């Protein structure tokens, strides 16, 4: 992911309570660690930073949507708390 991203993508299934780590695409010397608050399936998003209600959700340096409610670090980010810009136009 990119510095400043608010979400990362699970590259495997994540269990609630599991500590997960990731690195940035262009600088593998930087990493981020979070503890999952819920189970997160492969390919789904996990919050790397807190996002306020209606706040921008950023993935790979691009705003992909807005939070439909506040999102805490480590939460599963999906249709239940994210309004996509792609389909929301």
C-alpha positions in Angstrom: 0.0 0.0 0.0 0.9 3.7 0.0 1.8 5.9 2.9 -1.5 7.7 3.8 -3.7 4.8 2.9 -6.6 4.3 5.3 -7.1 0.6 4.3 -5.1 -2.4 3.3 -6.2 -5.5 1.4 -6.1 -8.9 3.2 -3.8 -11.3 1.3 -5.1 -14.2 3.4 -8.0 -14.8 5.7 -7.5 -12.8 9.0 -9.0 -13.9 12.3 -10.4 -11.4 14.8 -7.6 -10.5 17.3 -4.8 -11.5 14.9 -2.0 -9.0 14.6 -1.3 -8.3 10.9 1.6 -6.5 9.2 2.1 -5.1 5.8 4.7 -3.1 3.9 4.4 -0.2 1.4 4.6 -1.0 -2.3 7.4 1.5 -3.1 9.3 1.3 0.2 9.5 -2.1 1.8 11.5 -0.7 4.7 8.3 0.9 6.0 5.6 -1.3 7.5 2.3 -1.0 9.3 0.8 -3.3 12.0 -2.8 -3.5 13.2 -4.9 -5.9 15.2 -8.0 -7.2 13.4 -11.2 -6.3 15.2 -13.3 -8.8 13.2 -12.7 -11.7 10.9 -11.6 -10.4 7.5 -11.8 -12.6 4.4 -9.1 -12.8 1.8 -9.4 -9.8 -0.6 -11.4 -7.7 1.8 -10.1 -4.4 3.3 -8.8 -3.8 6.9 -8.6 -0.3 8.3 -5.0 0.9 8.8 -6.2 4.3 10.1 -9.3 5.5 11.8 -11.8 7.1 9.4 -14.5 9.4 10.7 -18.2 9.1 9.5 -18.3 10.4 5.9 -14.5 10.6 5.9 -12.5 9.6 2.8 -11.3 6.0 2.5 -8.0 5.7 0.6 -6.5 2.6 -1.0 -3.3 2.6 -3.1 -3.2 6.4 -2.8 -6.7 6.8 -4.4 -9.9 7.8 -2.7 -12.3 4.8 -3.2 -15.2 6.0 -1.2 -16.5 7.5 2.0 -17.2 5.9 5.4 -20.9 5.4 6.0 -20.1 5.4 9.7 -16.9 5.8 11.8 -14.3 3.1 11.2 -11.8 2.1 13.8 -8.3 0.8 13.1 -8.4 -2.9 12.5 -12.0 -3.0 11.4 -13.3 -4.9 8.4 -14.1 -2.3 5.7 -16.7 -3.4 3.2 -20.2 -2.5 2.1 -21.5 -2.3 5.6 -19.4 0.8 6.4 -18.1 2.1 3.0 -20.0 3.9 0.3 -18.0 3.3 -2.9 -17.3 6.2 -5.3 -17.2 3.7 -8.1 -20.9 2.7 -7.8 -22.2 5.7 -5.9 -22.3 8.2 -8.8 
